[in-house]
Amino acid sequence: MTRYRNTKRVTQPCRIVVGSSGIVTMYVPYNEAFLNEFKNVIHKDDRHYNPERKVWQIKPEVLASAIESLQQHFSKIEGLDALIESPFDTLKITPDAPDELVRYAAKTLRAKYHPDRIYIDNYQEMFPHASSLAEAKSQATDYLQEVGEAEKLILDSRREE
């Protein structure tokens, strides 16, 4: 008997929740094609299956890869919107903030989180997940890029209106 692999997208929703510790919990209905791909994409040290709760737990570093796999196999992923940060959240402002405030917020964040302002005595306070000063400076650089992109996205979208 020939066995055909189910390539259809599953209509049952799956759900993603990020805990306060940063561990990502995925509630995923059984799908053999997804599981095979998931196990190939996510290294076994970065994932754990809890058989009692029937959930997968993954490290935050592999979340993007996990979401990619989920999107290929499931038509609905609950909790995904909560993971995507809006540009207003990045700049810590409200959507009705005027352009001057958008620029000021970005400028203030660039000054506060500039890699040259991160020292050995304050990096753990500013970047709690960083294990070293070099890693904190790298995270600061990435964050500044996000701030710049958020500022550009907000201001460009308002110019188009």
Steps between C-alpha positions, in 0.01 A plus 500: 500500500639839401492770759451858380635789696239757591617826342184697574512780752329412826191706576518440876667800665829476681600746771825664604557642849815666631550452872655751738823294496522547123425134421256465210220245538330369186163322515501311170246245371662181376629531143763253384633722220543793742671283763750362250589847374502649852741234626727558201499880534514537880798332667410255779681718758271792409170312533324287760172312482288481814284186456278574801393840368548400133697815422834586345730741681771675302771756568426857386800496262327248272155659507527644147584158354216338695250761377613441143431128537164565667391736221570234238283239671228685691248749367446670837760583765358659814724731700714600201379860503613540861854400399530760228598833650357808333731792417314706761587241767864509391511878545285480816244750368130498415377483139359854521839653591599791273802474268713714733442253784584206272835661414566595865420148626734344243775751581465436875513122457803528270680704764405269788582171327801603291767228526760755614285576806486140618762417760598201707305631802168569320465249216311240707247760606443616141514156334419234763532208256850598390773279644786739423572864423570416135164324469323799661665735249391272217142499632515879531604528136210277395259702715620828348434356156144411611453856635615649169274270300203580725556875467534475121192277469279734703616821330492352149149361549379843616654674199312265267164593658 
